[in-house]
Amino acid sequence: MNANDSWRWHKYQWVKAFSPEQIKEINQKIEDTYIDEEHNRGADWKNLSSVKMVTYGNIKSLIKPLVEHAYGVGRYDFGYDLFPHEDDRTCNFNTYDSKDKADYDWHSDGIDLPFVDCKLTLLINLSENTYEGGEFQLMPQKYEETIEEFSEPGSAFMFKSHILHRVKPLISGVRKSLTIFMNGPRFR
């Protein structure tokens, strides 16, 4: 393994984890049960059309096998101590719309609690139709990497939360994704 390959242990992906029918069912369940919504946050670093918060318990029956596998990968392949994903934990359902030129600039994920760290971020592409733009990128070192496979609806992608990442501007269509933050005890 050369130096540029060493960072591969920072990510994991599932291509076509969900069928088009499952995507529609998950999206409908989210629309029926979300608990909060924010529109056009307007911060300089982020321009999302909407973010709907849904509790894991409300969609658990539809995504549990993938989430359980992701937690296993997090523990055994990444070596992280992770808290179980409780039913009352919220997940973010992000909708990027090309009419808003929606994007999400470079950032890392974290949590503002004294004894907890956000260790892994799990993303699920829940787009029902094709879209252009909206590529997901990581910057694990000093270069950008586009995660082409994540543009496929139904695909899922997990990475270490501290790695810089972004969603490039959407050119046409609507891009939908679910974000699940996987937390554990503070790194020592």
C-alpha positions in Angstrom: 0.0 0.0 0.0 1.4 3.4 -0.9 0.9 6.6 1.1 -2.0 7.7 -1.0 -3.8 4.4 -0.4 -3.5 4.5 3.4 -6.5 6.7 3.8 -8.9 4.1 2.3 -9.6 2.8 5.8 -11.5 6.1 6.3 -14.5 5.1 4.2 -16.9 2.2 3.4 -19.7 2.0 0.8 -22.7 0.0 -0.2 -23.7 0.3 -3.9 -27.5 -0.1 -4.5 -28.3 -0.9 -0.9 -31.9 0.0 -1.5 -34.2 -0.6 -4.6 -36.3 2.2 -6.1 -39.3 0.8 -4.4 -37.6 0.8 -1.0 -36.4 4.4 -1.6 -40.0 5.5 -2.2 -41.2 3.7 0.9 -38.5 5.3 3.0 -39.1 8.8 1.6 -42.9 8.5 2.2 -42.3 7.3 5.8 -40.0 10.3 6.4 -42.6 12.7 4.9 -45.3 11.2 7.1 -43.3 11.2 10.4 -40.6 14.0 10.4 -40.5 16.0 13.6 -38.9 19.3 12.5 -37.8 21.1 9.3 -35.5 23.9 8.4 -35.5 25.8 5.1 -32.7 27.7 3.4 -30.4 28.1 6.4 -28.6 30.8 4.5 -25.3 30.4 6.2 -22.3 31.3 4.0 -21.0 27.7 4.1 -24.3 25.9 3.5 -27.3 26.3 1.2 -29.7 23.4 1.7 -33.2 23.6 0.4 -34.6 21.7 3.4 -33.5 19.5 6.2 -36.1 17.4 7.9 -35.4 15.7 11.2 -36.8 12.2 11.7 -36.3 9.9 14.6 -34.6 6.7 13.9 -37.4 4.7 15.5 -39.8 6.0 12.9 -37.8 4.6 9.9 -35.9 1.8 11.7 -38.0 -1.0 10.2 -37.0 0.2 6.7 -33.2 0.8 7.2 -32.2 -1.4 10.2 -30.2 -4.1 8.3 -28.0 -1.4 6.7 -27.6 0.6 9.9 -26.7 -2.6 11.9 -24.1 -3.6 9.3 -22.7 -0.1 9.3 -22.3 -0.3 13.1 -20.5 -3.6 12.7 -18.2 -2.2 10.2 -17.6 0.8 12.5 -16.7 -1.5 15.4 -14.7 -4.2 13.6 -13.2 -2.5 10.5 -12.7 1.0 11.9 -12.1 -0.1 15.5 -14.4 2.5 17.1 -16.3 2.2 20.3 -19.8 3.3 19.3 -23.0 3.9 21.2 -26.1 2.0 20.0 -28.3 4.1 17.7 -31.4 4.6 19.9 -34.9 5.0 18.5 -35.1 8.6 19.7 -32.0 9.7 17.9 -32.7 12.0 15.0 -31.5 11.6 11.4 -31.3 14.4 8.9 -33.2 14.1 5.6 -31.5 16.6 3.2 -33.2 17.8 0.0 -31.0 19.7 -2.4 -32.9 21.4 -5.3 -31.3 22.7 -8.4 -33.8 25.7 -8.5 -32.0 26.9 -5.3 -28.5 25.9 -6.6 -28.3 24.0 -3.4 -24.9 22.8 -2.1 -23.1 22.2 1.2 -19.5 23.6 1.4 -16.5 22.0 3.0 -17.1 21.0 6.6 -16.6 18.2 9.1 -19.2 16.6 11.4 -19.1 16.9 15.1 -21.2 17.1 18.3 -21.0 19.6 21.1 -21.1 17.3 24.1 -18.2 17.0 26.6 -18.0 13.2 26.7 -19.2 12.3 23.2 -17.6 12.4 19.7 -19.2 12.0 16.3 -17.1 9.2 14.9 -18.7 8.1 11.7 -21.2 9.6 9.2 -23.5 7.3 7.3 -25.2 8.7 4.2 -27.9 7.1 2.1 -28.8 8.4 -1.3 -32.7 8.5 -1.4 -33.1 10.3 -4.7 -36.0 9.0 -6.7 -35.0 10.6 -10.0 -31.8 11.3 -11.7 -30.1 14.6 -11.1 -27.0 16.5 -12.4 -24.3 17.9 -10.1 -24.6 17.4 -6.4 -21.4 15.2 -6.3 -20.3 14.1 -2.9 -16.6 14.8 -2.2 -14.1 14.0 0.5 -10.8 15.7 1.3 -9.0 13.1 3.4 -5.6 14.6 2.8 -4.6 17.4 0.4 -6.7 16.3 -2.5 -10.4 16.1 -3.3 -12.0 12.8 -4.1 -15.4 12.5 -5.7 -17.4 9.5 -4.5 -19.0 8.6 -7.9 -20.8 5.5 -6.5 -22.8 7.7 -4.1 -24.5 9.4 -7.0 -26.4 6.2 -7.6 -29.8 6.3 -5.9 -30.1 3.6 -3.1 -26.3 3.7 -2.4 -24.9 4.3 1.0 -21.5 5.6 2.1 -19.8 5.9 5.5 -16.7 7.8 6.4 -14.9 9.1 9.5 -16.8 12.2 10.5 -13.7 14.4 11.0 -12.8 14.2 7.3 -13.7 17.4 5.3 -16.5 16.7 2.9 -18.9 18.7 0.7 -21.8 18.4 -1.7 -21.2 20.3 -5.0 -23.9 22.6 -6.4 -26.9 20.9 -7.9 -27.2 21.7 -11.6 -30.6 20.0 -12.4 -33.1 17.9 -10.6 -33.5 17.1 -6.9 -31.0 15.2 -4.7 -32.2 13.5 -1.4 -30.1 11.9 1.2 -30.4 10.6 4.8 -27.6 11.4 7.3 -27.0 9.2 10.3 -24.4 10.3 12.8 -22.7 7.5 14.7 -21.4 8.6 18.1 -19.3 7.1 20.8 -17.2 8.0 23.9 -14.8 10.9 23.5 -11.6 10.0 21.7 -8.6 9.7 24.1 
